[in-house]
Amino acid sequence: MPVERDTEGSDAARIWHSLVKVRGHDWASDPRPRFPLAAGHLTFHRSGDWQADVAVDPSARAMLDVLAPLACAARMVIGQLGQSLDGRIATRTGHSQYINGPVALAHLHRIRALVDAVLVGAGTACTDLPRLTVRNVDGPDPTPVIIDPRGRVPATGPLFETDGRVGRVLHFVAPGADPEPAPDHVERVCVDLANGSFAPAAIISALEKRGLHRILVEGGADTISRFIDAGRLDRLHLLVAPLIIGSGRNGLELPAIDRLDEARRPRIHSFTLGDELLIDVDLAADRH
């Protein structure tokens, strides 16, 4: 799916490059990092707020509002989920390519470039054979993480290639699992099960011990749902495409409730991405 990149030298390109740079910023030595625009400057704050001394066009402003909190955070666990207007992520046969369009894909790659690790469950790893790299925008690749309690993900596909293009991969398995032998760049991380699955807190702790503090939970929907249910997802980017499927797989699936006053009511902000709607869900604020 082709994606049009920002024009080099444009404010959109300059703003994106500033977000990539500020993700590794030393806030103790410089609490107000400042970056040049075509005319004027852009300043970031540790909180994720930003200021520009010139007018910023609406699309660039949306990019800053959505991504600056992630780029400036010392730690964050963020999820992204693409769905139809009626909340479906695939047809009844599992067909899902593609619900969201090129602009949404570019947004996903921007998030990948701003995090330290990108995490997928075993189902996504087996079905999609993802690369989990940054390709549609300029930026660094995150560390891929596979959550695979039973060790059922085969040692094939892009993440297991030995051509030197893939860096470290973390493969989480449970004690007693018998995964296929993997190349040297794949590190097996053994984590105890809690009620038949990995506790999200245990996954986050293991990643943070390896210096990975900004984490993208990319899929699938079951994995994202478990992180939300455990109270371990700080933010969710929900990308809604102008599409009605009418049947098939739902997106988020959480434990059943009986009354609407039991429902979560997180803070949200909405933005337009091309012909799609991005809903930025602040789950961390919902916990306080």
N, C-alpha and C positions, 0 to 999 in steps of 0.2 A: 504494500500500500504506500504510494509515494507521498512524501510530505514536503511542502514548500518551506525552506529554511528562511530565517530572518535575513534580510539584506545586510551584508557586512557594512558596518559604519552607521547603520540606522540606530535610532534610540532603542528600538526593541532588541537589537543585537547587543548594544552596549549594556542595557539593563540585564539581559540574560547573563552576559559575561560577569557583571558585577555580582549577581546572585551566586554564580559558581565560585567566585573568589571569596565572598563573605562566608561561605560555609565552613572554611578553615581558618577564619579570622581569629587573631589573638585579642580578645576583648579587653583583657587586663591592661595591655599596653596602649590600646587605642579604642576607647569606648564609643566613638562616633566615626566609623570608617566612611570615607567620602570617595565617590567615584565620578569620573567625568561623563557627561552626556554630550551630544553634539553642540548644545549651547546650555551651559549651566552645569549643575552637579546634583548628585543623588547621595543622600546620607541615610545610613541604616542605624537602628537602635537595637540593643540586645533583646528587647521585647519582641522584635519582629516588625515594629513600626518603621516607617520610612518617610523621608521628606525630600522633595525636589524643589529647587528654586526656579524652575521653569515649568510650563504646562507639559503634562504627560498625556499622550493619547489614551483613549479608553481601554484598548486592548493591552497596552503596556501597563496601565494602572491595575487592571485586573490581574495580570501576571504577578505584579508586586504584592498586591493584597493577598493573593492565594499562596504564593511560594516564599515570600520573605519570612513568615513565621517558622517555616521548616528550615530555611537556609541559616537563620540566625540562632536556632535552638541548639542547646548543648546536647539534648537528647529528645527524641520524639519517636513514637510508634504511629505510623500513618498507614491507612489502607486506601486502596482505590478499587472501585467496582463500577463497571459499565453495565447499563441495563436499558431496557425499552421503557416506554411511557407507562406500561402496565406492570413494571417491576420484574420482567423476565430477563434471564441472562443467557438462555438457550432455548431452542425448540424442544419438543418432547423426545426427539432423537439425539439431542445433544449438540446439534449444529449451532455454532455461535460466531462464525467468522463471516462478516464482521458486523456486530451490532453498532459499534461506535466507528466514527470516521477518522480521517487523517489528523484533524486538529486535536481530537481526544488522544490519539496515539502519541502525538508530539508532546502533549501534556504529561502522559505517563512517562515518557523518556526524560522529560525535565525532572520529574520526581526521582527517577532512578539516579540521575546525575547529582542530585542533592543529598542522597542518603548514603550511609555506609554499607548497608546490607539490604538485599531484596530477597524476600522469603516467599516460597510457594509450597503448597502441600503435595503429597505424593500423587494425587489424582491429576493435578495440573501438570506435574513433571512428566507423568506417563503419557498423558493425552496430547499435550501441546508441544512437548520436546522444546522448551523455551531456551533462549540464549541468555536472557536477562541482562543484556548489555545496553549501552546508550548508543543509538545509531541515528536517530532522527533529529538530534540536536547535538551541539558540541558540549562535551563534558566528560568527566571520568566515569569509569564503570564501577558499580558497587560490587560487593562480595555476594555471590549467589548462595542461597541457603535453601536446602531441600528438607522438608519435614516429613519423615518416612518411618514411623514407629516400627512397622513390620519388615522394613528393609526390602520392599517389593519393587522399588524403582530400578530398572535394569541399567547397567553401566554403559549405556549407549546414548546417542544424541549429543547435541552441541556442548553441554556442560561437562561431558566426559571425554571430549576430544583431546588428543595428546599432541596437537600441532603447535603448542606454545601460545596460542591466541587466548586461552582461558587461564586466568589467574587462579587463586585459591577458591575452592568450592567447599562449603561446609554441608555435610550430609548427616542429619540428626537421625539416629536409630535408637531403638530400645534395647536393653539388655536381653540377650538371647536371640536377637534378630540375626539372620544369616544373609546379608546382602551380597551381591556379586562382587568379586574383587574389582577395585577401582584404581585408576592411575594415581600417581604420587601427589598430584595437585589437589586431590579430593581428600579432605580431612573428615574422618568419621568421628562424630560427637555422640557419645552414649549418654542418654538421659533417661531417668526412671519414668515409668508411666504413672499417671494419676487417673484412676477410673477409666482405664483403657486407652487413654491418649496422653499426649504431652500437655502439661500445664503451661499456658502462655508465659507465666512468670518465670518458669524454669528456662524456657527458650530465650527470653529476653536477658536473663541473668548470664547465661552461657555466652551470648553474643557480646554483652557489655564487658565481660572478662577478657574478651579478645579485641577490645577497643572499638567495637561497633555499636554506636550509641544512637544513631538515626537509622530507623528500620522501616522499610516499606513492606507491608504484608500485601502482596499483589494478588494472591489467589490460592485456591479458589474461594468461592463464596462461603463454603463450609468453614474454611480456615479463618477467614475474616470474621465470620459470625462467632466462632469460638473466642477470638480475641476480644470482641465487643462484650460477649456474655461474661467474660472473666474480668472486665473492667480494665483491660490492658491496651486498648486502642485509644490513642489521644485524639486522633483526627481521622475523618473519613471523607475522601473525595468521591462523591457519587456523580457519575457522568450519565446523564439521561439523554438517550437518542430519540429523535422524532420517529418512533417506530412502535407499532402495536402488534405484538405477536399473538396474544390471545390464549396461549396455552404454553406448556413447557415448564422449564425449571425457574423457580423463584430465585430472587437474589438472597437477601438476608433471611436466615431462619434462626429464631431465638426461642427459648422456652415459652410455652403457651401462657397467656394471661387471660383472666376472666373479665376484668373491668378496664375501661380506658384510663382510669386514674392510676393504673399500674404501668402504663406505657411510658417510655422514655420520651422526654421532650427537650432534646439538646438545642443549643444555639446553632443557628445556621446563617450562612451568607450564600447568595446565589450569584452566578456570573454566566454570561453567554460566551460559549466557545464555538465559533462558527454557527452552525444550526443546532447545536446541542446545548444543554443546560448543565453547568457544573454547580453542584450543591456542596459547599464546604461545611462539614458537620463537625462542630467542636465538642467532642465527647469528653474531653478533660474538664471543660467548664461544667458539664452536666454532672460530674462526680463531686463537685465542691458545693 
